[in-house]
Amino acid sequence: MGTGWTHDKLVYDGHGHLYGTAGGVLLQYLVSQPKPARSQHIGQRREIGTGFVLKALASTGDDRLLATTDDGRLLEYRISDAGTWTSSQLAAANWSGFSKLVSPGGGLYYGVTAAGGMYWYQDLNPSDGAGSDIIYHNDDPVDLSGWTQALLSAEAETATCVGRQYSYVLPHSAVSRGSWTTLTTTTPRSTSRSPRETPSTLLPEAPLGTSTAASATASP
């Protein structure tokens, strides 16, 4: 499809927005086809902000990102139509043990450890920008080992969860190419399971502190 995709993270939000980080810069692209096959199906490169040095990145919905940092924070980012952003701290510590993070929406967060264990967490109100209502299911992992794939992904907003009852919805459409603005459209410059065993990586135990929000001009 093209060259120059040297991002360290890439994630799709299910609503026609592709996000990537490169050298701490968060970039946004618009996707005009549900299954893009050519470089012209991905365009409108927009720089959202700098300072986005993240350990894991996922999307929970339309212009909404979920991320972890090396110092253990769990963060949520919301991107506006104008390209500004706000952030909320969902947890102050204990999330550094995950090498991968995915979410199908509905407040469901899945973290994969370096040992290949997959654990799941449920945000009872994923729209409130707070992490005090996240339920930690550390005693009920998806699997203790075996999730050693190089990459994992989930399409955002394709699941809902109430209690432990799951339901799934149809995927959303890509952004129409006709709706793209006149922003620069250039080539990006920067992106089985196995027997159970106890993972060696420390996992989150309980959310610490309260959530705080940052303005669009603050550092991630």
C-alpha positions as semicolon CSV with decimal commas, in nm:
position;residue;x (nm);y (nm);z (nm)
1;M;0,000;0,000;0,000
2;G;0,292;0,236;0,050
3;T;0,620;0,308;0,226
4;G;0,724;0,525;0,519
5;W;0,499;0,361;0,778
6;T;0,762;0,347;1,051
7;H;0,530;0,429;1,340
8;D;0,595;0,254;1,669
9;K;0,217;0,223;1,731
10;L;-0,085;0,207;1,495
11;V;-0,451;0,170;1,588
12;Y;-0,784;0,206;1,405
13;D;-1,091;0,344;1,585
14;G;-1,359;0,174;1,371
15;H;-1,491;0,509;1,246
16;G;-1,251;0,584;0,963
17;H;-0,969;0,724;1,176
18;L;-0,624;0,565;1,186
19;Y;-0,390;0,683;1,462
20;G;-0,017;0,632;1,491
21;T;0,271;0,750;1,706
22;A;0,619;0,820;1,574
23;G;0,891;0,982;1,782
24;G;0,633;1,088;2,039
25;V;0,409;1,257;1,778
26;L;0,045;1,145;1,756
27;L;-0,076;1,142;1,393
28;Q;-0,426;1,097;1,252
29;Y;-0,518;0,965;0,907
30;L;-0,860;0,916;0,747
31;V;-0,952;0,581;0,593
32;S;-1,202;0,590;0,304
33;Q;-1,257;0,215;0,256
34;P;-1,356;-0,055;0,507
35;K;-1,077;-0,270;0,359
36;P;-0,826;-0,025;0,207
37;A;-0,623;-0,172;-0,077
38;R;-0,431;0,130;-0,210
39;S;-0,245;0,425;-0,067
40;Q;-0,518;0,663;-0,187
41;H;-0,758;0,497;0,056
42;I;-0,562;0,643;0,349
43;G;-0,496;1,016;0,360
44;Q;-0,542;1,349;0,535
45;R;-0,234;1,329;0,755
46;R;-0,286;1,545;1,063
47;E;-0,049;1,602;1,354
48;I;-0,249;1,591;1,678
49;G;0,025;1,659;1,932
50;T;0,368;1,576;2,071
51;G;0,488;1,399;2,385
52;F;0,293;1,079;2,319
53;V;0,557;0,833;2,441
54;L;0,336;0,533;2,514
55;K;0,397;0,167;2,595
56;A;0,070;0,031;2,453
57;L;-0,207;0,192;2,249
58;A;-0,566;0,087;2,171
59;S;-0,888;0,252;2,059
60;T;-1,219;0,229;2,243
61;G;-1,434;0,415;1,990
62;D;-1,471;0,714;1,759
63;D;-1,164;0,937;1,816
64;R;-1,103;0,777;2,155
65;L;-0,774;0,616;2,252
66;L;-0,661;0,408;2,549
67;A;-0,292;0,391;2,639
68;T;-0,044;0,274;2,900
69;T;0,293;0,425;2,989
70;D;0,622;0,281;3,111
71;D;0,557;0,429;3,457
72;G;0,229;0,234;3,485
73;R;-0,038;0,493;3,410
74;L;-0,359;0,407;3,222
75;L;-0,469;0,704;3,010
76;E;-0,761;0,792;2,788
77;Y;-0,740;1,045;2,502
78;R;-1,030;1,208;2,321
79;I;-0,965;1,378;1,988
80;S;-1,196;1,655;1,866
81;D;-1,303;1,719;1,508
82;A;-1,069;2,019;1,511
83;G;-0,772;1,799;1,596
84;T;-0,731;1,909;1,960
85;W;-0,716;1,655;2,238
86;T;-0,794;1,606;2,606
87;S;-0,670;1,333;2,838
88;S;-0,794;1,159;3,152
89;Q;-0,588;0,948;3,388
90;L;-0,781;0,630;3,457
91;A;-0,512;0,481;3,682
92;A;-0,197;0,630;3,831
93;A;0,008;0,310;3,849
94;N;0,026;-0,071;3,804
95;W;-0,044;-0,092;3,428
96;S;0,317;-0,116;3,307
97;G;0,309;-0,496;3,298
98;F;0,118;-0,506;2,972
99;S;0,304;-0,518;2,641
100;K;-0,021;-0,505;2,439
101;L;-0,361;-0,348;2,494
102;V;-0,682;-0,402;2,294
103;S;-1,048;-0,307;2,336
104;P;-1,363;-0,401;2,141
105;G;-1,544;-0,114;2,316
106;G;-1,818;-0,147;2,573
107;G;-1,573;-0,071;2,853
108;L;-1,385;-0,398;2,794
109;Y;-1,006;-0,368;2,817
110;Y;-0,770;-0,661;2,747
111;G;-0,403;-0,651;2,848
112;V;-0,133;-0,898;2,743
113;T;0,178;-0,947;2,954
114;A;0,530;-1,015;2,832
115;A;0,479;-1,375;2,952
116;G;0,181;-1,414;2,717
117;G;-0,097;-1,396;2,975
118;M;-0,417;-1,213;2,883
119;Y;-0,623;-1,035;3,148
120;W;-0,951;-0,848;3,113
121;Y;-1,093;-0,541;3,283
122;Q;-1,437;-0,384;3,274
123;D;-1,499;-0,009;3,289
124;L;-1,858;0,019;3,410
125;N;-1,896;0,368;3,263
126;P;-1,636;0,413;2,986
127;S;-1,770;0,758;2,896
128;D;-1,711;0,927;3,232
129;G;-1,333;0,973;3,197
130;A;-1,278;0,813;3,539
131;G;-1,110;0,488;3,634
132;S;-1,257;0,443;3,981
133;D;-1,530;0,217;3,838
134;I;-1,295;-0,022;3,655
135;I;-1,342;-0,381;3,775
136;Y;-1,014;-0,574;3,797
137;H;-1,059;-0,944;3,707
138;N;-0,706;-1,055;3,797
139;D;-0,845;-1,375;3,949
140;D;-1,027;-1,461;3,627
141;P;-0,778;-1,425;3,338
142;V;-0,864;-1,504;2,979
143;D;-0,551;-1,718;2,980
144;L;-0,232;-1,733;3,185
145;S;-0,007;-1,790;2,884
146;G;0,000;-1,850;2,509
147;W;-0,086;-1,499;2,379
148;T;0,254;-1,442;2,222
149;Q;0,146;-1,302;1,884
150;A;0,356;-1,014;1,752
151;L;0,042;-0,801;1,710
152;L;-0,314;-0,808;1,843
153;S;-0,608;-0,586;1,750
154;A;-0,981;-0,550;1,809
155;E;-1,229;-0,327;1,629
156;A;-1,362;-0,063;1,865
157;E;-1,732;-0,037;1,947
158;T;-1,815;-0,388;1,829
159;A;-1,901;-0,515;2,178
160;T;-2,109;-0,416;2,477
161;C;-2,090;-0,564;2,823
162;V;-2,330;-0,542;3,118
163;G;-2,211;-0,745;3,415
164;R;-2,059;-1,044;3,238
165;Q;-2,314;-1,054;2,958
166;Y;-2,160;-0,975;2,619
167;S;-2,325;-0,869;2,297
168;Y;-2,172;-0,773;1,964
169;V;-2,270;-0,514;1,706
170;L;-2,189;-0,465;1,339
171;P;-1,871;-0,271;1,243
172;H;-1,894;0,096;1,149
173;S;-1,828;0,236;0,802
174;A;-1,510;0,409;0,693
175;V;-1,500;0,783;0,634
176;S;-1,610;0,880;0,283
177;R;-1,325;1,019;0,074
178;G;-1,558;1,302;-0,030
179;S;-1,571;1,418;0,333
180;W;-1,196;1,473;0,357
181;T;-1,084;1,831;0,409
182;T;-0,796;2,009;0,239
183;L;-0,542;1,899;0,497
184;T;-0,215;1,768;0,354
185;T;-0,240;1,415;0,215
186;T;0,112;1,284;0,198
187;T;0,292;0,958;0,250
188;P;0,344;0,914;0,626
189;R;0,688;1,023;0,737
190;S;0,711;0,823;1,039
191;T;0,446;0,294;1,151
192;S;-0,323;-2,097;2,014
193;R;-0,311;-2,107;2,332
194;S;-0,057;-2,307;2,536
195;P;-0,064;-2,476;2,879
196;R;-0,136;-2,235;3,160
197;E;0,149;-2,105;3,371
198;T;0,186;-1,820;3,615
199;P;0,294;-1,498;3,440
200;S;0,604;-1,336;3,587
201;T;0,496;-0,978;3,514
202;L;0,330;-0,772;3,787
203;L;-0,037;-0,706;3,709
204;P;-0,265;-0,423;3,819
205;E;-0,428;-0,492;4,153
206;A;-0,661;-0,205;4,236
207;P;-0,701;0,140;4,083
208;L;-0,496;0,400;4,265
209;G;-0,593;0,764;4,312
210;T;-0,864;0,948;4,127
211;S;-0,885;1,043;3,763
212;T;-0,766;1,384;3,649
213;A;-0,825;1,560;3,319
214;A;-0,569;1,758;3,122
215;S;-0,632;2,032;2,871
216;A;-0,558;2,009;2,501
217;T;-0,238;2,202;2,551
218;A;-0,098;1,986;2,829
219;S;0,163;1,715;2,786
220;P;0,032;1,359;2,747
